[in-house]
Amino acid sequence: QERKKAEVIEITYSYWDGSGHRRALTCSKGTTVGQFLEMARKNLQDEFRELRGTSCDNLIYVKEDLIVPHDMTFHVLIETKARGKSGPLFHFDVHEDVRTVN
C-alpha cells in the first residue's frame, strides 16, 4: 500500500478567478488535497498576486460536483473509486487529454 501511495500522478486543475486558468502538477498518490492546494498556490502565486497573501486553507478543491476535504488523499479517492453525481472522480485507465507532438 505504501508503494501505491508513492506512485506519481499528474493532476490537471483549473484556477478560477472569473475565468479558468488550466494547469497541471505532479504529486504522489499519498498527497493530501491540502498539500496539493499549497503546491498549486505556490505554482500560481507569481502570476496571480492575490494568492501571495493567502494560505491553502482559503482554497477549495472541487472535482466534478464535489468539494473535496483538505485531509483526503488522492490515494483514498482513487482506491475507493470515489464517485460524484455525474460519475467517477478519477479515470486513470483512460487518457482524457491526449496530445500528439510532432
KOLTILUM-10491 format. One record per residue (C-alpha): residue number from 1; residue in one letter; x, y, z. Coordinates in Angstrom, 3 decimals. Example, Ala and Ser with C-alpha at 12.3 -4.5 7.8 and 13.67 -1.06 7.14 Angstrom:
BEGIN
R  resi  resn         X         Y         Z
R     1     a    12.300    -4.500     7.800
R     2     s    13.670    -1.060     7.140
% end
This chain:
BEGIN
R  resi  resn         X         Y         Z
R     1     q     0.000     0.000     0.000
R     2     e     2.895     2.371     0.740
R     3     r     4.284     1.633    -2.726
R     4     k     0.949     2.645    -4.278
R     5     k     0.880     5.868    -2.222
R     6     a     4.342     6.740    -3.558
R     7     e     3.264     6.416    -7.216
R     8     v     3.439     9.721    -9.055
R     9     i     0.334    11.060   -10.791
R    10     e    -0.394    14.200   -12.788
R    11     i    -3.390    16.223   -11.665
R    12     t    -4.828    18.758   -14.088
R    13     y    -6.572    21.600   -12.289
R    14     s    -8.090    24.945   -13.110
R    15     y    -7.658    28.076   -11.003
R    16     w   -10.850    30.130   -11.266
R    17     d   -10.815    33.915   -10.775
R    18     g   -13.694    34.718   -13.101
R    19     s   -12.071    32.771   -15.918
R    20     g   -10.369    29.385   -15.895
R    21     h    -6.587    29.007   -15.864
R    22     r    -5.737    25.373   -16.567
R    23     r    -2.509    23.917   -15.202
R    24     a    -1.085    20.517   -14.229
R    25     l     1.004    19.367   -11.258
R    26     t     2.644    16.064   -10.475
R    27     c     2.445    14.627    -6.978
R    28     s     2.314    11.272    -5.256
R    29     k    -0.962     9.475    -4.650
R    30     g    -0.315     9.862    -0.911
R    31     t    -0.523    13.659    -1.175
R    32     t    -3.465    15.206     0.650
R    33     v    -5.750    17.663    -1.102
R    34     g    -4.483    20.371     1.278
R    35     q    -0.861    19.671     0.311
R    36     f    -1.854    19.721    -3.365
R    37     l    -3.605    23.076    -2.933
R    38     e    -0.472    24.519    -1.303
R    39     m     1.626    23.255    -4.238
R    40     a    -0.855    24.820    -6.671
R    41     r    -0.875    28.111    -4.725
R    42     k     2.932    28.299    -4.848
R    43     n     2.862    27.453    -8.561
R    44     l     0.351    30.225    -9.284
R    45     q     1.393    32.997    -6.891
R    46     d     3.862    34.685    -9.271
R    47     e     1.154    35.051   -11.909
R    48     f    -1.776    35.790    -9.573
R    49     r    -0.778    38.277    -6.874
R    50     e    -3.924    37.684    -4.824
R    51     l    -2.578    34.240    -3.895
R    52     r     0.581    35.601    -2.245
R    53     g    -1.168    36.689     0.937
R    54     t    -3.414    33.679     1.381
R    55     s    -2.963    30.119     2.603
R    56     c    -4.220    26.861     1.158
R    57     d    -6.890    26.867     3.909
R    58     n    -8.659    29.602     1.936
R    59     l    -8.746    27.500    -1.253
R    60     i   -11.093    24.664    -2.172
R    61     y   -10.637    21.690    -4.461
R    62     v   -13.768    20.985    -6.496
R    63     k   -13.784    17.802    -8.552
R    64     e   -16.771    17.264   -10.815
R    65     d   -19.634    18.219    -8.477
R    66     l   -17.939    17.694    -5.083
R    67     i   -15.885    19.853    -2.739
R    68     v   -13.121    17.504    -1.563
R    69     p   -11.900    17.848     2.074
R    70     h    -8.304    19.006     2.613
R    71     d    -7.358    15.924     4.675
R    72     m    -8.356    13.424     1.943
R    73     t    -5.509    11.803    -0.016
R    74     f    -5.636    11.122    -3.742
R    75     h    -4.788     7.504    -2.916
R    76     v    -8.043     7.108    -0.965
R    77     l   -10.072     8.813    -3.696
R    78     i    -8.579     6.571    -6.380
R    79     e    -8.614     3.274    -4.462
R    80     t   -12.204     3.692    -3.267
R    81     k   -13.253     4.713    -6.791
R    82     a   -14.898     7.832    -5.363
R    83     r   -17.916     8.980    -7.363
R    84     g   -19.783    12.223    -7.734
R    85     k   -23.324    12.673    -9.005
R    86     s   -22.061    12.631   -12.589
R    87     g   -19.783     9.570   -12.270
R    88     p   -16.267     8.593   -11.147
R    89     l   -13.985    11.403    -9.958
R    90     f   -10.789     9.963   -11.452
R    91     h   -10.203     7.977   -14.662
R    92     f    -6.599     6.834   -14.741
R    93     d    -7.332     3.911   -17.034
R    94     v    -8.335     6.297   -19.848
R    95     h    -6.371     9.297   -21.133
R    96     e    -8.833    12.172   -21.259
R    97     d    -6.425    14.707   -22.745
R    98     v    -4.064    13.124   -25.280
R    99     r    -1.952    15.380   -27.464
R   100     t     0.292    14.297   -30.298
R   101     v     3.615    16.106   -30.527
R   102     n     5.285    16.200   -33.943
% end
